[in-house]
């Protein structure tokens, strides 16, 4: 990942990419920064600053060529570099993520799921096997997997995290509501679903007032 880009810029670039893909499906060749800004309800200046970081310039009064900008974002964010991950927790959320095929478009390959529930072990979800979590260390070592998507119940989040650390997992995408305690060499990204939902509802209440 390009360390020059902040997390906020990277997040916006992925949104730009989605818009560009949609434009290409509609056979629209060019897109302008005001069009991107209007779709995302952000300032046009911010869009131009983000794209300028990619060292790409559009045509005056025409805009950016959708295909070229799409490819440049993919190269910058390394979409073509495959990153293999395990889902840990084959509950409703884990299964939903396993069924999300668009991950592959961004170089994210979910190869397997893990759980400790006997009724789930041995099943397939979207072509991906569910294994006993006891098998994770061996499989992580065999296939060189360093990324885990954590979707277990909150009550077990830290216990499972400790197990992942011992299994040499280095990156954890945390979908649990817990703040995880990990060593300094482990990176955690927290997906705060409840926080995002509450922010959404607060904004709704403000609009009503």
N, C-alpha and C positions, 0 to 999 in steps of 0.2 A: 504494500500500500504506500502511496505517495505521502511521505511524512510532512511535506510542505502544506498539504491541505488539511484544514481543521475538520473535526467531525461534522460540524454544521454544514460546511461546504460539500463534503462527501455526501451527506444526506440529500442536499438540494440537487447535486449532480445526478443522483439515482432517480430523482423525480423528473428532472429534465429528460433523462434517458427514456423513461416511460412515455413521456409526451412525444418524443421523437419517434419512437416505435409506432405509436398510434398514427402520427402524421404519415409515416412511410406506408402503413397499411392502407391509408386513404389516398396514396399516390400524390401527396403534397410534397413538392421538392424543397421548398424553402420555408423557414420559420423565423420570426423576428423575436427579439427579446421582449417587446411589449406583449406579444401573444403568449409567451411562456409565463410572463409575470401575471397576466390577467387570469390564466388558468389556475395558477397557484396562489393567487391573491397576495402577491408580494410585490416589492418595489422593483421597477424595471432596472434601476441603477444596480441593484444587487445581482440581478441576472447577468448583466453585462460585466460586472466585476468578477463573478464566478467563471464565466467563459473566458475572460481575459487571462485568468490563471492558467488556462490550458494552452495559451499562446495561439489562439485561433481567432481569426477576424472574419466577419461576415462581409457581405456586399452592401455598400451604401444604398439605402432606401429599398433593399430587397430582403436582407436578413442573412441567416446562416443556412447553409446547405444541410438539410436534415440528416442525410446519410453520413456525410463527413463528420458532423458534430457527434453523431451517435457512435461512430467507430472510435473517435478520439476519446470520448468518455469511457468506452469499454477498455481501451488501451491504458488510459490513465488509472482506472480503478481495477485493472487486471482481471476483467471478467473471464478472459480465456484461460487463466491459470486455475486449474481445478483444485478446489479445497474440499477435502473429504471430512465428513463429520458423522458422529453418532448421535442419535436421539436417546436420551436417558429418561425413561418414563413413558410407557406406551398407553397413557390414558387418553382422554378426549383431545386434549391440546396436542400431545405428542403425535397422535394419529392424524390430526388435522394438518400438522406441519409436514408429516411424511407424505401426505397426499398432495401437497402443494408443488406441482411440477415446475413452476416458474423459477425455482431455485437454480435449476440446471442452467438457465439462460445467463445467470450471473456467476457461473463457475463454481456453484456450491453443490456438492454431491453428498446427499445423505445416504450412506451405504447400509445402515442397519439401525434397529431399535433395541433397547435393552430394558428389562423389567424383572421384578422378582415374583410376579404373579403367575402361578402355574397355568391358569386358564388363558393367558396371553402368550406365553412362551411357545414357540413353534409355529405361530401364525405368520401370515404374510400381510403386510399393509402396503398397497401400491407397489407390489413386487419386492418389498423390502422385508427381510426376515426379522422376527422378534426373538432375541436370544435371552437366556438367563444372564442377569447382570454379572454373575460370577465369571462369565466368559469374557467380559470386557477387557481386562488387562492383557489377556493372551491375544485377543483380536487386535487391540490397539497396537501392540508390539509387532504383530505379524504384518499388518497393513500400514503401519506408520501413521496412524490417525492421532492427531493432537487436539482436535476440536470436539467438544461435547455440547449439545443443546439440552439444557436441564429443564425438564417439565414435570418433575415429581411434586407431590404435595409438599407444602411448606414445612410441615412437621419433620420431614425427612431430608430437607434440602442440604443442611450442613453435613449431616452424616454421609450422604451420597457424594457431596463435594469432596470431603476428606478422602473418600474411596477413589474418586477420579484423580485427585492429586497424586495419590500413591500409585495410580495406574499410568502415570506419566502423561496425563492430559494437561496441556499448557494453556488452552483457551476455552473458556466457558461462556456460552450465551445463556444467560440466566432468565428463564421465564417464571421463576417462582417469586412470591412476594417478599422473599427474605434477602437481607444483606449478608453476603457470604464472607466468611473469614478464610482468606487464602494466603499462602506465602507470597513474597514480593515478586517472585518469578512467574506467577500465574496471572493471566489477564482475564478479567471478567467484564462482560457487557451486560448490563441490566436492562431487561425489557419490562418497563413498568406499565403493565396493561391497566391496572386499577388507577394509577396516577394519570394516565392519558385519558381514561374515561371520565374521571372526576374533573379534569381540566376542560373537557368537552362539555360536561353538564354545567359547569360554572359559566362558560361562555354562552351557553343557551339561555341561562337565567339572566345574564347581563343584557342579552338582546331583547328578552321579554320586557325588561324594565326600561 
